[in-house]
Amino acid sequence: MKDSLPPDQKLAALGSLLRGYGSGLLAFSGGVDSSFLLKAMQMADMKVLAVTAVSETMPRQDRDAAVSFAGALGSEHLVIHTNELQNESFARNSADRCFHCKDELFGRLKAIAAERNIPAVFDGSNHDDLSDYRPGKKAAKDHGIISPLAECGMTKEDIRLLSRQLGLQTWDKPSSPCLSSRFPYGTRITSEALARVGRAEDSIRALGIRVLRVRDHGETARIEVKEEDMPVLLAPENRKRIVEGLRALGYRFVALDLEGYRSGSLNRMLQDRIS
């Protein structure tokens, strides 16, 4: 099993795989996985075009981080704008929402690659993603997108370890899915709702909280942070500031989820609904 190999062997296998392509276009979000893959593609002496898709669903700081990271590596970098909210299949926020987002994205990337005679399009999906509920995987398959990290059995833990060894500042970067993931499936996604939840998270992030989600339940904002960060939010002056700030955004109720931050909680709600 490739995923059981030591990280250094996986890195060697990744380099061999990438060198076989020579050049490629990378779907570059600026997160841990795509940042590591961009560096690995450079190490393999590939000619790389990194493309970042920006829309209302992308947290503001993620765009800035992607531009900064690509610039620091000296990579050719293109920022494009997508309009998934104009797609009713995405906006209605059914359980396959991510498919429609990725379908538009990968279609755009394949067109750019064709215009520039780039033979392959890559994404940063890793081995762990294969076991998670990710409708975007079907879109990747439909468009022939290559996922070299997954192919080489690289887990998120491997990628963070190797990123740290390579001196990449993204090695401990928290995951940052699109803002649409803050809404329960079936809740319509609008520009106004995305902007509101984005501002809500910015206000809490200003307290020094790195890992958080504000889950939007209509009139209620449910805040997820790590257990060790809960005392920061519950400090009287911060609690008052958070409540007043989120009420000013239109939330009537502000709740702290005592279970704490956990990745994939949105999908757990879906599983609970099915079971």
C-alpha positions in Angstrom: 0.0 0.0 0.0 1.4 3.4 -1.1 0.0 5.2 1.9 2.1 3.0 4.3 5.4 4.0 2.8 7.6 6.5 4.7 7.1 10.2 3.7 10.5 10.5 2.1 9.8 7.5 -0.2 6.4 9.0 -1.1 8.2 12.3 -2.0 10.6 10.4 -4.2 7.7 8.7 -5.9 5.9 12.0 -6.4 9.0 13.5 -8.0 9.2 10.6 -10.5 5.5 10.9 -11.3 5.7 14.6 -11.9 8.8 14.6 -14.0 6.9 12.3 -16.4 4.6 15.2 -17.3 7.1 18.0 -17.9 4.6 20.8 -17.5 1.2 21.3 -16.0 -1.5 23.6 -14.8 -2.2 23.4 -11.0 -5.6 24.3 -9.4 -4.0 26.4 -6.7 -6.0 27.4 -3.6 -3.0 28.3 -1.5 -3.8 25.7 1.1 -1.5 23.1 2.6 -1.9 20.5 -0.2 -1.8 22.7 -3.3 1.1 24.8 -1.9 3.1 21.6 -1.2 2.3 20.3 -4.7 3.3 23.6 -6.3 6.7 23.3 -4.6 7.0 19.7 -5.6 6.3 20.5 -9.2 9.0 23.1 -9.2 11.4 20.6 -7.5 10.6 18.2 -10.4 11.7 21.0 -12.9 8.2 21.2 -14.3 6.9 24.3 -16.1 4.0 25.2 -13.9 1.1 27.6 -14.3 -0.7 28.0 -10.9 -4.3 29.1 -11.2 -6.4 30.4 -8.3 -10.2 30.7 -8.7 -11.7 33.6 -6.8 -15.4 34.0 -6.0 -17.7 35.2 -3.3 -17.4 31.8 -1.6 -13.6 32.2 -1.0 -12.5 33.7 2.3 -10.7 37.0 1.5 -7.5 36.1 3.3 -7.2 32.9 1.3 -6.9 34.8 -2.0 -4.2 37.1 -0.5 -2.3 34.1 0.9 -2.4 32.3 -2.5 -1.0 35.3 -4.3 1.7 35.8 -1.7 2.8 32.2 -1.7 3.0 31.8 -5.5 4.9 35.1 -5.7 7.4 34.0 -3.0 8.1 30.8 -5.1 8.4 32.8 -8.3 5.7 30.7 -9.9 3.6 31.9 -12.9 0.3 32.6 -11.3 -3.1 33.4 -12.8 -6.2 34.6 -10.8 -9.5 33.9 -12.4 -13.1 34.6 -11.2 -15.8 32.0 -11.1 -19.6 32.6 -10.7 -20.9 29.5 -9.1 -23.8 31.4 -7.4 -25.3 31.9 -10.9 -25.6 28.1 -11.1 -28.9 27.2 -9.6 -27.6 23.6 -8.9 -25.0 25.2 -6.7 -27.0 27.9 -5.1 -29.8 25.6 -3.8 -27.1 23.9 -1.7 -28.0 20.3 -2.1 -25.6 17.6 -0.9 -23.8 17.5 -4.3 -23.1 21.3 -4.2 -19.4 20.8 -4.5 -19.7 18.9 -7.7 -21.2 21.9 -9.5 -18.5 24.2 -8.1 -15.7 21.9 -9.2 -17.4 21.1 -12.5 -17.2 24.8 -13.4 -13.7 25.2 -12.1 -12.2 22.2 -13.8 -14.0 23.1 -17.1 -12.4 26.6 -16.9 -8.9 25.1 -16.1 -9.1 22.6 -18.9 -9.9 25.4 -21.3 -7.0 27.5 -20.1 -4.6 24.5 -20.4 -5.8 23.9 -24.0 -5.3 27.5 -24.9 -1.7 27.4 -23.6 -0.9 23.9 -24.9 -0.4 22.6 -21.3 -0.9 18.8 -21.4 -2.2 18.1 -17.9 -4.3 19.7 -15.1 -3.5 18.8 -11.5 -5.2 19.3 -8.1 -4.0 18.9 -4.6 -6.4 16.1 -3.4 -4.5 13.8 -1.0 -5.0 10.2 0.1 -7.2 11.1 3.0 -9.7 12.8 0.7 -10.4 9.4 -1.0 -12.3 8.2 2.1 -14.2 11.5 2.7 -17.5 12.5 1.2 -16.3 14.8 -1.6 -18.7 15.2 -4.6 -16.0 17.2 -6.3 -14.1 13.9 -6.9 -16.6 13.0 -9.6 -16.0 16.4 -11.4 -12.3 15.8 -11.2 -12.8 12.3 -12.8 -15.1 13.7 -15.5 -12.6 16.3 -16.5 -9.5 14.0 -16.3 -7.9 16.0 -13.5 -4.7 14.4 -12.1 -4.3 14.1 -8.3 -0.6 13.1 -7.8 -0.6 13.4 -4.0 -3.4 10.9 -3.8 -1.8 8.7 -6.4 1.4 8.6 -4.3 -0.5 7.7 -1.1 0.3 11.1 0.6 -1.8 11.8 3.7 -2.4 15.2 5.2 0.1 14.3 7.9 2.8 13.4 5.3 2.2 16.7 3.5 2.4 18.8 6.7 5.6 17.0 7.7 7.3 17.3 4.3 6.1 20.9 4.0 7.8 21.7 7.3 11.0 20.0 6.2 11.0 22.1 3.0 10.5 25.3 4.9 7.0 26.0 3.6 5.1 28.5 5.8 1.9 26.6 5.0 2.9 23.5 6.9 0.7 24.3 9.8 -2.0 26.3 8.0 -5.5 25.4 9.1 -7.8 24.0 6.5 -10.1 26.6 4.9 -12.9 25.3 2.8 -15.2 27.7 1.0 -17.7 29.7 2.9 -20.5 27.7 1.4 -19.6 24.9 3.8 -20.9 27.1 6.7 -24.5 26.4 5.7 -26.5 23.2 6.3 -27.4 21.4 3.1 -30.7 22.7 1.8 -30.1 26.3 2.9 -29.9 28.5 -0.1 -26.6 30.2 -0.6 -26.6 33.9 -1.4 -24.1 36.7 -1.8 -25.5 38.4 1.3 -25.3 35.2 3.4 -21.7 34.5 2.4 -20.6 38.1 3.1 -22.3 37.9 6.6 -20.7 34.7 7.6 -17.3 35.9 6.3 -17.5 39.1 8.4 -18.6 37.0 11.4 -15.5 34.9 11.1 -13.2 37.9 10.5 -14.4 39.4 13.8 -13.6 36.3 15.8 -10.3 35.8 14.0 -9.3 39.3 15.1 -9.1 37.9 18.7 -6.2 35.7 17.6 -8.2 32.6 16.9 -6.7 30.7 13.9 -9.0 27.7 13.6 -12.7 28.5 13.6 -16.0 28.1 11.8 -19.2 30.2 12.2 -22.0 27.8 11.1 -25.0 29.8 9.9 -28.4 28.5 11.0 -30.5 31.4 9.9 -31.0 33.5 13.0 -28.4 31.5 14.9 -24.6 31.7 14.6 -23.0 28.5 15.9 -19.3 29.0 16.6 -16.8 26.2 16.5 -13.3 26.7 17.8 -10.7 24.4 19.4 -11.3 23.5 23.0 -8.2 25.4 24.1 -9.5 28.6 22.5 -12.9 28.5 24.2 -11.7 30.5 27.2 -10.7 33.3 24.9 -14.3 33.6 23.5 -15.8 33.2 27.0 -13.7 36.0 28.5 -16.4 38.6 29.5 -15.0 41.4 27.3 -14.6 39.1 24.3 -18.0 37.4 24.8 -19.7 40.8 24.8 -17.8 41.9 21.7 -18.6 38.8 19.8 -22.3 38.8 20.7 -22.7 42.5 19.8 -20.7 42.1 16.6 -22.7 39.1 15.3 -26.0 40.6 16.3 -25.1 43.7 14.3 -24.7 41.3 11.3 -28.3 40.1 11.8 -27.9 37.0 14.0 -30.4 37.0 16.9 -28.7 34.2 18.8 -24.9 33.5 19.2 -23.9 30.0 20.4 -20.6 28.4 21.2 -20.5 24.7 20.2 -19.2 22.9 23.2 -18.1 19.9 21.2 -15.5 22.3 19.6 -14.2 22.5 16.1 -14.1 19.3 14.0 -13.5 18.9 10.4 -16.4 17.5 8.4 -19.2 18.4 10.8 -21.3 19.5 7.8 -21.1 16.0 6.4 -21.9 14.4 9.7 -25.2 16.3 9.7 -25.8 14.8 6.3 -25.0 11.3 7.6 -27.2 11.7 10.6 -30.1 12.7 8.2 -29.5 9.5 6.1 -29.2 7.1 9.1 
